[in-house]
Amino acid sequence: MTNKPHSRYQHVFVILRADAYDEGDHVSEHVTVKKVVTTERRAEGEVKRLNDLNAEKGCRYYFEIAQLDTEL
């Protein structure tokens, strides 16, 4: 995932945790923001670490890029 920086915003990488729940007739998924980091390399490493650490827990981690808006 290579993205060109936006001229107005800094890119950050949001690490997300997805938990799936079997509710009988369907499976629902709950997503939680776990952490925000400033480099793609750090995001990739943290996602790998968390997925390895929690492999038995039925959740998965992934990351998405976002723009950091610090203006009020």
Secondary structure by P-SEA (a helix, b strand, c coil): ccccccccbbbbbbbbbbbbbbcccbbbbbbbbccccccaaaaaaaaaaaaaacccccbbbbbbbbbbbccc
